[in-house]
Amino acid sequence: MPDLDTQLMLEFRAGRQTAFGELVRRNQGIVFNLACRYLGDATEGEDVVQEVFIRVYGAASGYEPTAKFTTWVYRITVNVCLNRLRARRTRQSVSLDGAGREEGATGEIAADRTEAPSARLEREELEAKVREAMEALPASQRTAVLLRRFNELSYQEIAQVMETTVPAVKSLLARARQTLKSLLSKHL
């Protein structure tokens, strides 16, 4: 018996249009969260959600449930995010002030209203360093970390999303942890 999302996608493929709306409602949050964490920008995350579901809509006629629907959607989301990162690099536009970042969009720790200004500054600096370190990771390592840490996918699910093996995922995560530890050691 397929999971509910897979069943909804099959129903949409068969012509029940309302099933697509239900798929979007059920999955737009996970797509948005992954995109925001990947790209660091809530506005761009919203654009990714739209693009992902346009692709899902367009692929409906050929959809075959070889994996969970969410695994398939994660794969599409990662591909869209990677395409956007490549486009950023080709434009070579660098934001010096972090414009476009929305507070909370990339998983920052919520500020305590009673937090001392010096503690808040330290926390914000650490968050910036963590973001920089994540951005410094190769795309495959960053994808594996985001899927594991923030989306809580199993190694098997990550392997399906990334179209690789479980040992390869474990290796990516181990290398990412080592790189992050090295980049952040002086800040922790």
Secondary structure, 3 states (H helix, E strand, C coil): CCCHHHHHHHHHHCCCCHHHHHHHHHHHHHHHHHHHHHHCCHHHHHHHHHHHHHHHHHHHHHCCCCCCHHHHHHHHHHHHHHHHHHHHHHHCCCCCCCCCCCCCCCCCCCCCCCCCHHHHHHHHHHHHHHHHHHHHCCHHHHHHHHHHHHCCCCHHHHHHHHCCCHHHHHHHHHHHHHHHHHHHCCCC
